Amino acid sequence: MDHLKLFTSSELKLLLNKRPKETKLGEHIILIPNYKDIYEQLLKLDVTYVVFGIKEDVGVFANHGNMGTSSAWDATIKILLNIQSNTHTHAKKIAILGCLEFPKYQEQLKKLDPNKKKDIAKARKKVTAIDESVSYLVSQIVSAGKIPISIGGGHNNAYGNIKGTSLALKKPINAINFDAHHDFRAEEGRHSGNGFSYAFAEGFLKNYFIFGLHENYTSDTIFRTIKKLKTIKYNTFESMMVRRETSFDAEMDRALEHVSTRQFGLEIDCDAIQNIPSSAMTPSGFAVNKARAFVNHFGKQKDVSYLHICEAAPTPETETQVGKLISYLITDFIRAHENI
């Protein structure tokens, strides 16, 4: 794979901070030794989860968003490797694959003007190329019987996760999206705001639930569109957390009923979490512990096929905070799934 950079033992040694009388997660995780036939290597490994990063800002740029999502993987891996290895963290069930990186595309973004239509069009073509890499890698992981956990990049990568899983399973899948936004925008060229609409139009996505839509940032056109489609359901942040018309727990159960009819993907957009540095950071969103409870609830379902955490955009000052958040979500998911 052209864009895959494997995580190496030398990188692991550099990032790992060992301490006397403690054992870190990074001391027990599995690495892939070489690029030769990733599928065959994964098939032979006694692991359940394959963690990899997606280092790109192209999808966010192509949707006129704030860049920085390419930094989420580096912020996460240095924290994840240094959490404790114990009966709760299941280190030996985890393979760290590495990351998909697109340095040429990232460099080209610097020369593009987001206010020019032709430059936006160029970025959207690059997103299509990124889609191919993500969907292929995810299909290899799922075909090998493992669960992909993909970290970083924009929400454009929901498309690659859905398509790759669908191709591996040879059938459409469902998806639950913890998000302030629907990401069901028009098929106007690929970007971070239409990963689900493209996956739906192309037959890879069946049932879709949007959890926590913000009413201020969802157009009336979209509300009318998704109300017409029986396979798409949603709730709003305001209905649960402001007006208290329904409860968070009851809505998780309603969402699960909609997506558990077949294998499904679990999507976590950091834009939905209050005050977390992201491409569309919000002062009003779900608390971190609500996000963790959400991941736990859906992670313990036998039909969950992948976890995708995206849109976090850490700065040098906030990278530890973001890395800790994403590491919590990864380990919450693994704990929940291991306890089925």
C-alpha positions as CSV (number, residue, x, y, z in Angstrom):
1,M,0.0,0.0,0.0
2,D,1.5,3.3,-1.2
3,H,0.3,5.5,1.7
4,L,0.7,3.0,4.6
5,K,3.5,3.7,7.1
6,L,4.0,0.8,9.4
7,F,4.6,1.5,13.1
8,T,8.1,0.1,13.9
9,S,9.8,-1.3,17.0
10,S,12.2,1.6,16.9
11,E,9.3,4.1,17.0
12,L,7.8,2.1,19.9
13,K,11.0,2.2,21.8
14,L,11.3,6.0,21.3
15,L,7.8,6.7,22.6
16,L,7.6,4.2,25.4
17,N,8.2,5.6,28.9
18,K,8.9,2.6,31.1
19,R,8.7,2.8,34.9
20,P,9.8,0.4,37.6
21,K,7.1,-1.9,38.9
22,E,4.7,-0.9,36.1
23,T,3.9,-2.4,32.7
24,K,2.8,-0.2,29.9
25,L,0.4,-1.1,27.1
26,G,3.1,-0.6,24.5
27,E,5.2,-3.4,26.1
28,H,2.6,-6.0,25.1
29,I,0.9,-4.8,21.9
30,I,1.6,-6.5,18.6
31,L,3.4,-4.9,15.6
32,I,3.2,-5.9,11.9
33,P,6.8,-6.8,10.8
34,N,6.6,-5.9,7.1
35,Y,4.4,-4.6,4.2
36,K,4.1,-8.0,2.5
37,D,0.5,-9.1,2.4
38,I,-1.0,-7.3,5.4
39,Y,-4.1,-9.5,5.2
40,E,-2.1,-12.8,5.6
41,Q,-0.2,-11.4,8.5
42,L,-3.3,-10.3,10.3
43,L,-5.0,-13.6,9.6
44,K,-2.3,-15.4,11.6
45,L,-2.2,-13.0,14.6
46,D,-4.1,-13.8,17.8
47,V,-5.4,-10.2,18.1
48,T,-8.9,-8.7,17.8
49,Y,-8.3,-5.0,17.3
50,V,-6.1,-3.3,14.7
51,V,-5.4,0.3,15.5
52,F,-4.2,2.7,12.8
53,G,-4.1,6.4,12.1
54,I,-5.2,8.6,9.2
55,K,-3.0,11.7,8.9
56,E,-4.8,14.1,6.6
57,D,-6.6,17.5,6.6
58,V,-7.7,17.3,3.0
59,G,-11.3,16.3,3.6
60,V,-11.8,19.1,6.2
61,F,-10.2,21.7,3.8
62,A,-12.5,20.5,1.0
63,N,-15.4,21.2,3.3
64,H,-14.2,24.7,4.3
65,G,-13.3,23.5,7.8
66,N,-10.5,24.2,10.2
67,M,-7.4,22.1,9.6
68,G,-5.4,20.2,12.2
69,T,-7.0,16.8,12.0
70,S,-3.8,15.3,10.6
71,S,-2.2,15.7,14.0
72,A,-4.6,13.5,16.0
73,W,-2.8,10.2,15.4
74,D,0.6,11.4,16.7
75,A,-1.1,12.9,19.7
76,T,-2.9,9.7,20.4
77,I,-0.2,7.1,19.9
78,K,2.3,8.6,22.4
79,I,-0.4,8.5,25.1
80,L,-2.0,5.1,24.2
81,L,1.3,3.3,24.4
82,N,2.0,4.6,27.9
83,I,-1.2,3.7,29.6
84,Q,-1.1,0.8,32.1
85,S,-1.2,-2.8,30.8
86,N,-3.5,-4.6,33.1
87,T,-6.6,-6.9,33.2
88,H,-8.7,-3.9,32.0
89,T,-6.7,-2.8,28.9
90,H,-6.2,-6.1,27.0
91,A,-2.9,-5.1,25.4
92,K,-2.2,-8.5,23.9
93,K,-5.5,-8.3,21.9
94,I,-4.2,-5.1,20.1
95,A,-2.1,-4.7,17.0
96,I,-0.8,-1.3,16.2
97,L,-0.6,-1.2,12.4
98,G,0.8,2.3,11.8
99,C,-0.8,5.1,9.8
100,L,-2.0,6.2,6.4
101,E,-0.2,9.4,5.6
102,F,-0.5,11.7,2.6
103,P,2.5,14.1,2.8
104,K,2.3,15.1,-0.9
105,Y,-1.4,16.0,-0.5
106,Q,-0.8,17.9,2.7
107,E,2.0,19.9,1.1
108,Q,-0.2,20.7,-1.9
109,L,-3.0,22.1,0.4
110,K,-0.6,24.9,1.4
111,K,-0.9,26.2,-2.2
112,L,-4.7,26.0,-2.4
113,D,-7.1,28.8,-1.6
114,P,-10.3,27.6,0.2
115,N,-12.1,30.7,-1.3
116,K,-11.5,29.5,-4.9
117,K,-13.9,26.9,-6.4
118,K,-11.2,25.4,-8.6
119,D,-8.9,24.8,-5.5
120,I,-11.8,23.2,-3.6
121,A,-12.4,21.0,-6.6
122,K,-8.8,19.9,-6.6
123,A,-8.9,19.1,-2.9
124,R,-12.1,17.0,-3.4
125,K,-10.3,14.9,-6.1
126,K,-7.6,14.2,-3.5
127,V,-10.2,13.0,-1.0
128,T,-11.4,10.5,-3.5
129,A,-7.8,9.1,-3.7
130,I,-7.7,9.0,0.1
131,D,-11.0,7.1,0.1
132,E,-9.3,4.3,-1.9
133,S,-6.5,3.9,0.6
134,V,-8.8,3.8,3.6
135,S,-11.4,1.5,2.1
136,Y,-8.8,-1.0,0.9
137,L,-7.0,-1.1,4.3
138,V,-10.2,-1.5,6.2
139,S,-11.4,-4.2,3.9
140,Q,-8.1,-6.1,4.5
141,I,-8.5,-5.9,8.3
142,V,-12.2,-6.9,8.3
143,S,-11.6,-9.7,5.8
144,A,-8.9,-11.1,8.3
145,G,-11.6,-11.2,11.0
146,K,-10.3,-8.2,13.0
147,I,-11.9,-5.0,14.1
148,P,-10.4,-1.8,12.7
149,I,-9.9,1.2,15.1
150,S,-9.1,4.2,12.9
151,I,-7.9,7.4,14.4
152,G,-7.6,10.9,13.0
153,G,-8.3,12.8,9.8
154,G,-11.6,14.3,8.8
155,H,-15.1,12.7,8.8
156,N,-14.6,12.1,5.1
157,N,-13.0,8.9,6.2
158,A,-16.4,7.5,7.4
159,Y,-16.9,6.6,3.7
160,G,-13.7,4.5,3.5
161,N,-14.5,2.7,6.8
162,I,-18.1,2.0,5.6
163,K,-17.1,0.9,2.1
164,G,-14.1,-1.2,3.3
165,T,-16.2,-3.0,5.9
166,S,-19.1,-3.5,3.4
167,L,-16.8,-4.9,0.7
168,A,-15.2,-7.3,3.2
169,L,-18.6,-8.5,4.5
170,K,-20.0,-8.6,0.9
171,K,-23.2,-6.7,2.1
172,P,-24.2,-3.2,3.2
173,I,-23.7,-2.3,6.8
174,N,-25.4,0.1,9.2
175,A,-23.7,3.0,11.1
176,I,-24.3,5.1,14.2
177,N,-22.7,8.5,14.2
178,F,-22.1,10.5,17.5
179,D,-21.9,13.9,15.9
180,A,-23.2,17.5,16.0
181,H,-23.5,17.4,12.2
182,H,-25.2,15.0,9.8
183,D,-22.5,14.7,7.2
184,F,-25.1,13.8,4.7
185,R,-24.5,16.8,2.4
186,A,-24.9,16.7,-1.4
187,E,-22.8,14.5,-3.6
188,E,-20.8,17.5,-4.9
189,G,-17.4,16.0,-4.8
190,R,-15.9,14.3,-1.7
191,H,-15.3,16.1,1.5
192,S,-15.7,15.7,5.3
193,G,-19.4,16.6,5.1
194,N,-20.7,13.9,2.8
195,G,-19.1,10.6,3.7
196,F,-22.4,9.1,4.7
197,S,-24.4,10.4,1.8
198,Y,-21.9,8.9,-0.7
199,A,-21.8,5.6,1.2
200,F,-25.6,5.5,1.2
201,A,-26.0,6.4,-2.5
202,E,-23.5,3.8,-3.5
203,G,-25.2,1.0,-1.5
204,F,-22.6,0.5,1.2
205,L,-24.7,2.0,4.0
206,K,-28.1,0.8,4.9
207,N,-29.5,2.1,8.2
208,Y,-27.9,5.3,9.6
209,F,-28.5,6.9,13.0
210,I,-27.2,10.5,13.7
211,F,-26.9,10.9,17.5
212,G,-26.9,14.4,18.9
213,L,-27.5,16.7,15.9
214,H,-27.3,20.4,16.7
215,E,-30.5,22.2,15.7
216,N,-28.6,25.4,15.0
217,Y,-26.4,23.8,12.4
218,T,-28.8,21.5,10.5
219,S,-30.6,23.0,7.6
220,D,-34.4,22.6,7.1
221,T,-33.6,20.9,3.8
222,I,-31.6,18.2,5.5
223,F,-34.3,17.7,8.2
224,R,-36.9,17.2,5.4
225,T,-34.6,14.9,3.5
226,I,-33.7,12.6,6.3
227,K,-37.3,12.5,7.5
228,K,-38.3,11.1,4.1
229,L,-35.8,8.2,4.4
230,K,-37.0,5.4,6.6
231,T,-33.5,4.0,6.9
232,I,-32.1,7.2,8.4
233,K,-33.1,8.3,12.0
234,Y,-31.7,10.9,14.3
235,N,-32.1,12.8,17.5
236,T,-30.9,16.2,18.5
237,F,-28.6,17.4,21.3
238,E,-31.1,20.0,22.4
239,S,-34.0,17.4,22.7
240,M,-31.8,15.3,25.1
241,M,-29.6,17.8,27.0
242,V,-31.4,21.1,26.9
243,R,-35.2,20.5,26.7
244,R,-35.0,17.1,28.4
245,E,-37.7,15.7,26.2
246,T,-36.0,12.3,26.2
247,S,-33.0,10.8,28.0
248,F,-29.5,10.0,26.8
249,D,-29.9,6.3,27.8
250,A,-33.3,5.9,26.1
251,E,-32.0,7.4,22.9
252,M,-29.0,5.1,22.9
253,D,-31.4,2.2,23.1
254,R,-33.5,3.6,20.3
255,A,-30.4,4.1,18.1
256,L,-29.2,0.6,18.9
257,E,-32.6,-0.8,17.7
258,H,-32.1,1.0,14.4
259,V,-28.5,-0.1,13.7
260,S,-28.4,-3.6,15.3
261,T,-30.3,-5.2,12.5
262,R,-27.0,-6.0,10.9
263,Q,-23.3,-5.4,11.4
264,F,-22.6,-1.7,12.0
265,G,-19.8,0.9,12.3
266,L,-19.3,3.1,15.3
267,E,-18.4,6.7,14.4
268,I,-17.3,9.3,17.0
269,D,-16.8,12.9,15.8
270,C,-14.9,14.9,18.3
271,D,-16.9,18.0,17.2
272,A,-19.7,16.6,19.4
273,I,-17.7,16.8,22.6
274,Q,-17.7,20.1,24.5
275,N,-14.5,22.2,24.3
276,I,-12.4,19.5,22.6
277,P,-10.0,21.0,20.0
278,S,-11.6,19.9,16.7
279,S,-12.3,21.1,13.2
280,A,-15.6,22.6,14.5
281,M,-15.0,23.0,18.2
282,T,-18.2,23.6,20.2
283,P,-18.7,25.3,23.6
284,S,-22.0,23.4,23.9
285,G,-21.7,19.6,23.4
286,F,-21.7,16.3,25.2
287,A,-19.4,15.9,28.2
288,V,-16.4,13.6,27.7
289,N,-18.0,11.0,30.1
290,K,-21.2,10.9,27.9
291,A,-19.0,10.1,24.9
292,R,-17.3,7.4,26.9
293,A,-20.6,5.9,28.0
294,F,-21.8,6.0,24.4
295,V,-18.7,4.1,23.2
296,N,-19.1,1.6,26.0
297,H,-22.8,1.0,25.1
298,F,-22.2,0.4,21.4
299,G,-18.8,-1.3,21.9
300,K,-20.4,-4.1,23.8
301,Q,-22.6,-5.1,20.9
302,K,-21.5,-8.3,19.0
303,D,-22.3,-6.8,15.6
304,V,-20.1,-3.7,15.9
305,S,-17.6,-4.0,13.1
306,Y,-15.3,-0.9,13.5
307,L,-14.6,2.2,15.6
308,H,-13.7,5.4,13.9
309,I,-12.6,8.5,15.9
310,C,-12.2,11.6,13.8
311,E,-12.1,15.4,13.5
312,A,-9.9,16.1,16.6
313,A,-7.5,18.9,15.8
314,P,-4.9,19.2,18.6
315,T,-2.5,22.1,18.9
316,P,0.9,21.7,20.5
317,E,-0.7,23.0,23.7
318,T,-3.6,20.6,23.6
319,E,-2.1,17.4,22.1
320,T,-1.9,15.7,25.5
321,Q,-5.5,16.4,26.3
322,V,-6.7,15.1,22.9
323,G,-4.4,12.1,23.1
324,K,-5.8,11.2,26.5
325,L,-9.4,11.6,25.3
326,I,-8.9,9.4,22.3
327,S,-7.0,6.8,24.3
328,Y,-9.9,6.7,26.8
329,L,-12.4,6.1,23.9
330,I,-10.2,3.3,22.4
331,T,-9.8,1.5,25.6
332,D,-13.5,1.9,26.6
333,F,-14.4,0.3,23.3
334,I,-12.0,-2.6,23.7
335,R,-13.1,-3.2,27.4
336,A,-16.7,-3.2,26.4
337,H,-16.2,-5.6,23.5
338,E,-14.0,-8.0,25.4
339,N,-16.7,-8.3,28.1
340,I,-19.5,-9.4,25.8
